[in-house]
Amino acid sequence: MENADIIARVAAEVGVGSGQAAAVSRLLSEGSTVPFIARYRKEAHGNLDEVQIGKIQDRLGYYTELAERKETILKSIEEQGKLTDDLRAKIEGCWQKSALEDLYQPYKPKRRTRAQVAKEKGFEPLADSIWSGAAFFGSDEDLQFARDIIAERIADMADVRGCVRQAFVTKSSVKSEVASPKPTEPTKFEQYYDFEEPLAKIPSHRYLAIRRGQKEGVLWVRLVLDKEPVIEQMMSLVAKAAPGCGVPAAEEQIRLAAEDAYKRLLAPSCEIDATVEKKMAADRAAVEVFAENLRHLLLAPPLGEKAVLAVDPGIRTGCKVAMMDSTGKYIGKAVIFPMQKPAEAEKAIEFIVCKYKPEAIAVGNGTAGRETETFVRETLKKLHAQHPEVPIPVVVSVSESGASVYSASEIARKEFPDLDLTVRGAISIGRRLQDPLAELVKIDPKAIGVGQYQHDVQQTLLGGKLDEVVVSCVNGVGVELNTASAPLLERVSGLTPALAKAIVEWRDANGKFSSREQLKKVKGLGPKAFEQCAGFLRIRGAANPLDASAVHPERYGLVERMAADVGLGVGDLVGNSLAAKRIDIRRYISNDVGEPTLKDIVDELIKPGRDPRKTFEPPKFREDVTKIEDVREGMRLEGVVTNVTAFGAFVDIGVHQDGLVHVSELSDGFVSDPASVVKAGDRLMVTVIGVDRARQRISLSAKSKPTVGAGANSGGVAAPGKRSGPRTSFAPASGSGFSCNPFANL
């Protein structure tokens, strides 16, 4: 679909050239994905980035739907025999869905209305006389019937309906009151019990909070609007079509009809329209916040290919322990009871560290996480004192958000059909330390806990955006073909779930892929799918070193020319930064390959398969601050940003209960958008300015000179995120022992 008018409008909205928008439209229609277009077709669209291409795709979708709706409306009106050339021109020239529906309003099939009843009773001639300003006569009852007809006529006028809707959008206020009966217990909506704010100015997070209060039955919410100025605007528009507005007697009747039209026919529907529009805008804002948080979480620095011991903390049922090798392969499991049987638990940790030599120990940050982490650290100190020759692994606190969701999922059951849910959860914790992206793609993003009012927003909008982010991250990093799971592969450009499954099955049946070319042997993977996916898949150790890079197979011949021109083989050129930097890319510019692609190729030759993620660095929590009771006002702590919202940032300071840095405390200067200051995963030095232990709330400040004692959770509706239930400490519980080798099953 390359309608010139649509392309021009999309280009203007996105801020790109019409040729660029047309190129993206053409590539999308050919089945290319956004990541592929952004990475491997830069010359075609003028080096647009993923965000711009995504916006073009979105607006093309909007206008395609609009065009289809126009055709439906034109057909409907034509079948009624009411389609004029003027009306057709107005419909075809309409570029907004709400305005299009306003044009269609008079022709929509209607249920039996007061105006229809009046027409059936023969009062349309009287209404026409009033409308035109001709002499008219009738009783009060007759005039009421005539006004019913005129009211519907006014309400069906597109410009009048648009005027009233715009008034609600721009001039109304959101008013909330406590519902009756008033709650007897405190709620998180108390600040909205008697609240009013202009609809156009209310922030998205506050509007969603009020909507949630309404949904939970705590608040009564409505839009309030001064109707008199609106009715005057309506009359000025009606006067252009109704000559009767210049005749006092007729104008009086028309005004009464306009007031009735506003109250009965326009205000209710336009209030809904304005509410829906605001809700959609708030949803989009919340979804963008969620998407940004998710992107940074997925692109968190990976530990890499290092053996990891994972510990899922537990009290009554003990800590579940799972060992993974450097590729993430599960080795064995155990259960330890650090509080009940500390000596045996120490022996188990010592045995595992000595025999399997993990380079890191991942401890889940849920209930009892910090106590378990402290126990592991103390055990390692003792081990080092007794056996200094043993390499001591780094201990890392790992977010376990969503681990329980994964452990009960079909993906987990297929991966580990013989393991208990809790062991699967421990494996997920360990693997997300090794490679957050590869593990988190197995979990529904909504279960990861980095959103803002995620359950209140339109779920299709949220799901689509989050899927877009996951796909972008996966393709931006690249995927190792021989170790990737099916859930990870299906996020690769051009691969469907069925193709991802087929790749894994081919790998299981035939062994590792030795070249990208072998992908063509996978059942169902045709030329188009190969074109779209090949550049994002990596094969380390392949005979052709380009198979481990982001260079697309369609450009291998070009690289061979480059290598020959510098007097090297391809294998000697890949990774040879000195030689690659000597390449004069201008020599290789052609009709289908330009400078942007050539620069990408040279960059890959310098650092083949480079990972765009940062280097891993474990968070540093204070060892004497492990629970909210340890937190004191004035403390200076290092934390990790876990979630960024419109009203501030939640920060993990190592006490299981995240603290809130309100937007007013994020910086010494004014901050309107928290996401412009911090991102999920950032390290942040904060000062405790308030602790509300009764409500489990911690207020933090990132200012250089914060005001201590500012109170907990100021300005936010939601309390800081609690990761897995109420805070508890270790308590004695019975538990079976185990042999010295905790992995007796090996």
N, C-alpha and C positions, 0 to 999 in steps of 0.2 A: 504494500500500500504506500504509494508515494504521491498522494494528492498534493499538488503544488501549494494550495492554500494551507493545508495542514502542516506541511513541512516548514513553510515560512513562519507560521505561528509558533510551532515547536521551537524552531531555531531562535526566534526572538525571546521566548520565555526562558530558554536555557542559557541564552547569551552566546550562541555559536553561529557559524555561518550556515546558510541554507544548504550549501553543498555538503557540509559536514553532517548535518542532520539527515540529509538524503542518503548519504553513504551508510550511516548507522542503520537507518531504516531498511536499506537494501540488504545489508549483512544479516540483520536480525531475521528478515523474511527468508533468507537462505538457510536458516537454522544455526547460525553462529551464536555463541554465548557471549555474555558481556566480558568475562575474563579473557576469552580468546580474542575478541575484537580489540580490547584495550592493549593486549600484549603483542599480538602478531599481525595486526592490520593497521598499524599506526599511519602508514602513508595514505591509506584509503580515506581515513576520517580526519586527518590533520592533527594527529597526536593528542586526541582527547583522552582524559583519564576515566577511570571506572565510574566515578561519581557523575561526571557529565553524561557518559553513555547511559548510565542507569536512569538519569533524569529524562533523557530523550526517550528511552524505552517506556517510562511511566507516562509521559505526556502523549506519546503516540497511542498508547493504550486508551487513554482518556478520550482522545479525539476520534479514535476508531469506534468506541462505544457510542459517542455522541453522533457520529455519522450514521450508525445503524439505527439509533433512536429516531433520527430525523426521517429516515426512510419509512419507518413504521408509522410515524405521525402523519407524514404526507399521504401515505396510502389510506390511513383511517379517515382523514378529512376529505380526501378525494372520493372515497366510497360514499361519504355523506352528501356529496354533491356541493360542498361548500368551499372548495379550494380555489381561491382567486390567485391571479398572478402576483398581486401585492403580498398576499399571505405567504405564498411559496417563497418569494424573495426574502421575506423576514425570517422564515424558518431556515432557509438555506444559509442565510447570513448570520445565524445565531451561533455563538461559540461558548455558551455557558449552559450547563444542564438545567439549572433552576430557571433561567430566562426562557429556555426552550419549553419547559413545562408550563410556564405562564402563558406562552402563546397558544399552547394546546388546550389550556384550561376551559375555554368556552365550548370546545368540541369533544371533551371527554364524556364518555357515557356516565350519566349521573343517576343516582338512586332518586326516588320521588322526593322533590323539594317543595318548599312553600311557593316558590315562583312557578313551578309547573302546575301546582294546584290552582294558583291564581289565573294562569293562562287557560286552563281547562274551564274555569268559571267565566271566561270571556273578558278578563280585565286587562289584556294586553293593549287594546286601543287606548284605554285611559292612561296606561303607563307611557305609551308613545306620545300622547298629548302633553303630558307633564314634561317628558324628556325634551320635546321640541319647543315647549313654551307656548303651545296653542291653548286656546280656552278649554277649560275642563270643569266638569261638575261631578260630584259624587258625595256620598255619605262618608262618615269617618271610617266605616267598615270597608267601603269601596276603595277609599284612598289607601287603607292598610294593604289591601290586596295589590294595588298598583305599586306601592312602595316595595313589596316583596319582590316583584318583578324587577324593579329598578335596582334594588340592593344586589340581586344576583348579577345583573348586568354590570354594575360597578365592580363587584368582586371578581368578575371574569376579565376585566380590563388588565392586560399584561403590565402596563406601566403603573397602574394603581397597586396591583399586588406586589410588584417589585419595590415600589415606594414604601409600603408598609413593612415588607420584609427587611429592607435596608434600615428602617427606623429601629426595628428590634435588634438588628445586628450592631448598629453603631450607637444607639442612644438609650437602650434599656439597661437595667441593672439586675444582677442576680441577687435575690433576697432569700435568705434562709432563716427559718425559725425552728425552735425545738418542737418536735411532734408531740401530740397529746396521746396518751398521758406522758408527762415528762419522766425520763428515766430516773430511777431512784439511786442508781450507782453512777459514779463518774464515768464518762466516756471520752474518747479521743476527739470528739467533735464539739466539745463545749464552747470553743471559740467561735463556732458558727451558730449558736443558739439564737442570736439576734444579730444578723450580719447582712451587710449590703455592699456591693461593689459593682462598678460598671462592667457589663459583659465584655466590652471591647478591651478592657484593661486587666481583667482578672487573670493571673498566671495560670498556666495549664495545670500545675500540680495542685493549686488551691481549688480550681474548678472540679478536678477529679475527686478531690477529698470530699467536697460538698456532695457530689453525685454519689459517692460511696455512702455517705451518711444518709442520703435519701433512700438509697437501695436497702440499707439496713433498717429503715424505719425510724431512725433517730431524728431526721430532719424533714421539714416540709419546705420545698424549694419551688420558686416561681420567678418569672421575669416580670419586672414592673416597668411601665412606660407611661409617660404623660401623653394621653391620647389627643388632647386638643390640637397641638401643632401638627400632629399626623393627619387628623381629619381636615385641617386647613389645606395641607398639601394634596390630600385626596381630592378636595373640591376644586383646587386649581387645575388638576389634571382632568377631572370630569368636565369642567367648563369648556375644555377644548373640543369635547365630543357632544356635549349636551347644550343646545341653544337655550334650553329652559333655565339655565343658571343665570341668564340675564333678565329673567322675569321674576319679580319678587315672590309671587304666589307659588310658581313652579319651583323656584330655587329653594323655598322653605321645605317643600316635599322631598326634593332631591337631597337636601342636607340631612333630613330625617332618615332617608333611605341610606345615605352614606354612613351615618352613625350606626345604623343597624348592620350594614355590611361590615363595618369595622369590628363591631362587638361580636357578631354572630358568625360571620363567614371568613373574615380575614385575620383578626388577632389570634384566634386559637391555632390556625394552621401556620401562620407566620411565626408565632412564638415557637412552635415545634420546629419549623425550618431553622430558625436562629439557634435554637438549642442543639439541634443535630449538627449544624455547621460548627458551632463552638466545640461540641463534643468531638467531632472529627479532627478539628485543629488541635485540641488537647491530646487526643489519641496519637496524632502524628508526632507531636512534640515528645510525648512519653515514649513512643516507639523509637524515636531518634536517640533519646537518652539511653534506652535499653541497648540499642544497636551499638552505640559508641562504647558502652561498658563491655558488651560482649566481645567486640573486636579486640579491645585491649586485653581482656581475659584470655581469649583464644591465642593471641600473639604474645602471651607471657613467655619470658625466656625459658627454654627447656634445659634441664640438666644434661640431656644428651644420652648417648649410648654408654651408660654406666649401670652396673649392677645396683639394685635398690632393695632394701628390706623395708616393707611397709607395715605399719602398726595402726590398726583401727582401735582406738581406745574404747574400753568398756569397763563397767564396774561389776555388776552382778554376774555377768556371763564371761568376764575376763576380756583381755585384749587379744584380738585376732591378729595373727602375724603371718605375713606372706612374703616369700622371697622370689624376686624376679632377676633374670640375668640381664646383660646389657642390652638385649634386643626386646626386653619386656616379656620374655617367655617365663611362664609360671614354673617355679621349681618345687616349692613345698609350702606347707602351712603348719601352724601351731597355735596353741592358746596359752597365754601366760596370765598370771594373777599377781601383778606387782605389789598390791597391798596385802592380800591374804597370804601369799607365799612368795615373799620378795627374794629369798635365797634361790629358790628354784627358777624364778623369773630371770634373775641375774645370770644364772648358769646357762639358761636357754639363749639369752642375748649374746653372751660370751662365745658359746659354741657356734652360733650362726656366723658371727663376725669373724671368728678364727677360721672356720671352714670355708665359707662362701665369699668372704672378703667383699661385702657390699661397700660401695664408695659413698653411699648416702643412706640414711634411715629416714623415711617419710612417716611422720606422725600426724594423724588426722586431728583437725582442730576443733572437733566437737566436744561433747561432754567429757570431762576428765582429760582433755587433750594436753593441757599444760602440765598437769601432774604426771601424766605418762611421759611427756617429753623430758621433764626434770629427772624422772627415774632413769630413763635411757641415758641421759647425759652423765648422771652419777655413775651408772654402771660402766660406761665407756672410760670414765676417769680412772676407776679402779682397774679396769683391764689394761689400760695404758701403763699404769704404775707397776703392774705385775709383769706385763709382757710388752715392753716398749718397742719390740720389733714388729708388732702387729699393726698394720695400717688402721687408723681409727677413722671411721666414716663421719661425714658431717651430718648433723641432725637438723632436719628441716620440718617446720610446721606447715602442713599442706591443707588447703581448704577442702573439706569433704562435702561441700554443697553438691547435691545431686548424686552422690555416690550410692545412696540407698535406692534412688530411682533407677540407676543403671543396674544395680545388683538384682533387681526384680524384673528387669526387662527381658524381652525375647532375645535381644542381642547377647546379653550376659548368659542366658540359659544355653544358647547355641555355643558360646565360647567355652563355658565351663559347666557342662550339664551335670557333672558329678560333685560339684562343690556347693557348700552351703551359701546362702545369701550373704552372710557376714564376711565370709572369706572373699567372695567376689567384690564386696565393697572395699576390702583392704587392698586387693589387687588394683582396683581402679585408683585408689589413693596413690599407690606407688607409681603406677604408669603415668598419672597426670603430672607427677614430678619429672619423670623422664621426658615426656612430650605432652604438654597440656593440650595442644591442638588435636593430636591424634586420638586422645582419650575422650576429650570433651565433646567431640562430634558424635559420640555414641549416645549422648544425653540430650533430651529435649531442652533447648536453651532456656525455656521458661522455668525449668527446675533448678537452674544454676544459681538463681537468686541475686541477679545484678540489675533487676528492673525497677521501675517506678510505677505503681498501680497497674502492674502487668495483667492482673485478672479483671480489671475494669475496662480495658481498652478493647477495641474490635479485634477479635482473635485472628481473623484472616489477614488483617493488616499487619498485626504483630508477627504472625507466623511467616508471612511472605518476606518481611524485612529481615527477620532473624536468619531465615534460610539464605537470603542474599548475602548477609554478612559472613555466614559460615563458608559459603562457596567462595567468596572473595578471599577469605583468609587461607583456606586450603590451597587454592590455586596460586595465591601470592607466595606461599612458602614452598609449594611443590610437595609431591608425594613419592615416597620410595615404593616402587612397584612390587618388589619382592617381599615386603613385610607388611604392607598396608592391609588393614581389615576392610571388609566389604562396606561397612558404614562410612569409612573414610574415602574409599574409592568412588562411591556413588556421588560424592560432592565434587569430584573432578569434572572439569568442563567436558561436556559431550557424553558422559557416562550416566546411564540410568541405573536404578537398583538391579535390574535384570543383568545388565552388562557387567556391573561390579561383581555380582555373584558368579557370573560366567568366568571372569578373570581369575577369581579365587579358585574356582573348580579346575580351570586349566592349570593353574600353578600347582594345585594339590596332585593332579594327575601326571603332570609332565616335569615337575621340578621348577626351579627358578627360571625366570625369563633371562635370557642372555643378551637380548637386544630389544629395542623398541619395535623393530620390524616384526618380531614374533607376535605382537599384539594382533596382527592381522589374521592370525590363526585361531583366535578366540571366536567361538561361534556367535554370530550376530553382530560382531564388531566390524562394521563396514567402513568404507573410505571416509565418509563424513565424520563418523565418530572418532576415527583415527586422527583425522586432521585436527579435531577440536581438543582431544585429550593428550596426544603424544608429547607435546612440549611441556606439559605440567607433571609428567611422570618421570622418575629418575631410576636409573639402574646403576648402582655403584659396582665397580669391578667389571663392567661390560667391556667387550673387545673394542668397541668404539667409545672412546672417552666422552664423546659428545652426548651419548645416551645418559650420562650422569649430570648433564647441564640443562639449562633452560633454552638452549638453542633448538629450534624446531627442526625436525627431520627434513622439511622442505628446503632448509638452508644449509644442509650438510655439504652440498656441492660447492656452495659459495665459500664455506670455511676451508674446504680442500684447496680452492684457488688461492685463498689468503696464505695458507700454510706453504704452498708451493712457491709463492712469490717472495716469501721471506726465507726460503731455503730449508724448510723444516717439514717433517711429517706432521699429520694432525695430532698424533699422540704427544709429540714434542712441543707443539704450540699450545695445547690446552694446559692452562695453569702457568704458562711461561709469561709472566707479566711484562718483562723487558721486551720480549719479541712482540707480544700483542700490542704494546703501546707504540711500536714502530709502524704499525699498519696504517696506511693512508686510506681512510674509508672513502674518500672522494673517488678513488679509482673504481669502486664497486657499485656506485649509484647507477640504477637502471630504472626502467619504467615501473617496475613493481617493487623495487627495494630502494628505500631512501635513507637519509641520514639517521632518523630515529631508530630504525631496525638495526642498522649497521653499528650504531653506538651500543645498543643492547648486546649484540653479538660479541663485540670486543670486550665489553664488561664481563661477559660470561667466560670468555677465554682467559681473562685475568684471574677471575675467581669463580671457577665453574661450580654450579649448584649452590651458590652462596645462600645462606639462611638469613633472611632479613631481620630475624628476631635478635633482641639484645642478648648479651652474655648473662648467664644465670648468676644470681647473687642471693644467698639465703637471707630472709628477714632476720633482724636482730631484736628480739624482745628481752626486756629486763627479766632476769631469772627470779627476782624477788616479787614480781607482780604477775600472779597467775590467776587471780580471781577478782571479782569486783570489790570484795572486801579489802583487797590490798591497794585499791586505787584511792589516791588522796588528791585534793585540790592543790594545784601548784606543781604537780609532778610534770617533768619534762620527759616525754617518751617517744621512741621511734615506732611508727606504725605502718601498716600497709593499707592503702585505699582499696576497699572491697566493692564499693558502689558509689556512683556519682548520680545525684538527682538534681532537679531544678532548684531545690532549696538548700543544697549542701552536699557534703561527702561523708560517707560512713567509713570509719577507719578501724581496722583490727589492731588492737594494742596488746593482744595476747592474753585476754581474760575471758574468752569465749563470747563476750558481749561486745559487739561493735559500738564505738562511740561516734557521735555526730559532730562534725565540724560544720556549723551553720554557715550559709553563704556569707554572712556578715563577718565571720571569723576566719575566712580562708586566706585573707591577705591584708596587709597594712593599707592597701588602697581599695577603692570601690570595685566590687566584682558583681557583674550582672549575670554571668553565665559560669557556674562552677566548672563545667567541662573545659573552659578556656584556661583554667588554672591547674587542675589535677585530672589524672586519668586513673581508671581502675588498674591496680597493680603497682602504682607509684609508691615509693617510700616517702614518708612524710613525718617530719618532726612536729610534735604537737604538745600543747600544754593542757592539762586537765583544769577546766574552769568550773565544773559542776558535776556532782555525783548524786543521783537520786536512787539509792539502793532499793527503796520500796517499790519503785516502778521500773527498776533495772535499766536506768538511763544514765549515760555518761556524756557530758558536754565537753568538747575539745576546742582548742583554738590553734590555728597555725600562724597567728600574728607574732611579730617579734616582741611586743609588749602587751600580752593579753590581760583582760580584766578578770581576775580570779573571783569566783563566786557568782558568775553570771547565770547560774541555774542550768539544769539539765534539759537538753532537747529543746532549746528555745527556737520558736519559729517553725518547727516541723510538726506534721500531723502524725506520721508514723514513728514509732519508737525505733531505736537502733536495732539492726538485724540481730536476731538470736538464732544461732546456727542449728541447734538441735535440742530444744526443750529446756526446762529450768536447770539452773546451775546446781550441781550436787558435788559432793566430795566423795572420796573413796570410803566404803563401809565394808566391814567383814562380810564375806559370803563364802559358802562352801564351793569347792571346785576340785575336780579330779586332777591328780598329779600327772606327770609325764616322765618319760625316760630322759636321760641326760641329753640324748639327741632329740630335740623337739620335732625334727622332721623324720620321725620313725617310719613314716610311710615311704621314705625314699629307699 
